[in-house]
Structure formats: structure tokens, C-alpha cells
Amino acid sequence: MNKPTHVATAISTALLTSLLFLTGCGAANSSPDTEKTDVVVAIPVEATKVNRGEISSTYRTTSTLESKADAEVNSKATGIVQSVLVEEGDLVQAGQVLATLDTERQEIQLAKGKADLGQLKSEMERVEKMYARKLVSADVYDKLKWQVESLSASVAMQELALRDTKIIAPISGVIARRYVKVGQLITEFSSKSLFTVVSQQRLEAVINLPEHQLSRAKVGQTALLNFAGMPQRAAKIVRISPVVDATSGTARVTIGIDNDDLVLKAGMFTQVELQYDNKPNALLVPKRAVMAMDNSASVFVVGADNTVERKVVKIGYESDEYMEIIEGLNEGDQVVTAGQAGLKDKTTVNVVKTNS
């Protein structure tokens, strides 16, 4: 009856013996000199050296070109349009005839006025001789003299009405719009324009300069205008408004540009650069290397042991690609330009690309 108990005890003893044997083997195979080693992972980054170069203090904004002078051409006479002598895009000079109206009515009125004036002048010559001989009173003489002057003024008005049948360009420029057609009835001093003439030789761009920039802008200062698909053009500030808009905190600044070649057109969109100052030997780093945090700017500098140190820097002028470093770096320092997101002080890095 005790046989099963003896069997269980034997099995337990065998298992324990096996376990002690395996443990002994494991202890025999292990070495007391084995130590755990921490693996250091270097973070790949791109870097560049701090160099010196040229940089300018620049304010950038956008604007639209406007013509310095333009005019809506209206008619001073009433009549039917007989001819249109210009088309859109044509260059015209001040005083050039753009269109003509029917002149028959004005010619007849002028002919009648001249005939009446001629008759009155003949009468005036006869009365003058009689007045010199005291044969007519001064009152009769004066009345006839006034009639001659009045009729002369009427004839002058009729001559002006005839001249007004020619539609004249008030300024030199290019025909931007033609609204009139041959056969159309035109009324004098109508609000409807016949032509729009735009002067293209001199164009302007108006920008709204922030109040804190006004002290740096001067009349005669150079501005650079950039256009899509066209070379950069130089211009100058011609006017600065003495009044600051209280709502926007800006003042109107007008930039003038010569356009003798007529390449530029009124209405074109332009990017404006005002260059206040230029430094030819500034300490420069790429803008992508600079991180802004807590109202300060900083960069990661790669040391000789390939660890990085975060340094706070003072920024000066900025361009599209670079920033001027006033304090915090030295020429030749290597700064991280890509891969900063996972870095902190003393992080080991692997510079995979160096931009000179």
C-alpha cells in the first residue's frame, strides 16, 4: 500500500537532481568578468560652418503698380461720331485727335455768327466816323460798341464749339480703353467716357509702411521691385505721408519707377523690398539653423567630440536665407541645420552632411 508514495518521492528526487545539475552547468558556463555595455546611438544631423558674408536690413511687402497720370476722355460737344482714329494700346501725345464728331451744325452756326458780326462791324465803322464829327451821341456809340463785343464773344464760342467736335487727348500716354464707336450719338459733358488714357512712362507703387519702420525710410531711398518672370527693377521713394493711419498703424509711402521702355504695365503685381542698410562682412548662419523659443533665439553647436551644445544667440539683420549673428557664435563654429528636433545638450550626433 505504500508503494505509490515511494514512487512519487523518487520522481521528486530525480527532478531536483536534474535542476541542480542544470543550474550548476549554467553557473559553470557564465563568466564573472562579463559586464553589461550601454550602446550610444548618434543622431544623424546636417550641419554648416558659420561664415561671414553680405546682408542687408530689408523690409518686404507687396503692391500694385499705378500710373502717375491717367485721364478719362469725355466730349465737350454733342454730335454723331464720324471717325475713331486710335485703338487700345496706341501711344498718343497730348493734344492728339482721338475721334471726330459731325461738324455741320457747328459750321452753320459759326458762319451765321461771323456774318452778323461783319455786318455789325461795318455799322460800327460808320458810327465811329459820325461820332468823331459829333453827329451821334456817346450813348448810341457805346451801345453799338458793346453789341460788337458781345457778338464777337458769341463767335468765339461758336469757334470753340467747332473745335470741340475733335476729341483731344488731354495727356500723353497709351489708350487703355476705347468705349466710343463710329455712328454713336455723343452728348456734351456726358459722364460716360469715350477713352481712357494712361501715362506709362512713369509708374508708382504705394505701400503701407508700419509706424516703427518710418524712421528708417527716407525720400530718395532705393527700393527693389520684383515681378514674376521679369528682371528686378530699381525704384526710389518719392513721397512719405506725414500722417499715420490710427486704425492700421501704417503710413502711405509712394515709390516711383521710370518705365521709358514701357515694359511694365499699370496694374501689375510687384513684391517690394526697401533696403535700409547693408553689412558686407556680417557673421551669418542659415535661418533654418536658428530656433525661436521663450522670446530668444538659439542654435545647436557641434563640438569636437561630436556632442552638441545649445547656445543662445542675438540676431541682427535677416534675409530670405540667412540671419546675422551679433552675439553667441564665432566664425568657423559648426551649427546644426537639420535634425534639431530630437537634440538636447550633450547629445551625440553623426554629421551626415556638412554644408560649407
Summary of the structure (lengths in Angstrom):
residues: 356
radius of gyration: 46.0
end to end distance: 93.1
largest distance: 186.6
contacts: 980
relative contact order: 0.20
helix: 26%
strand: 44%
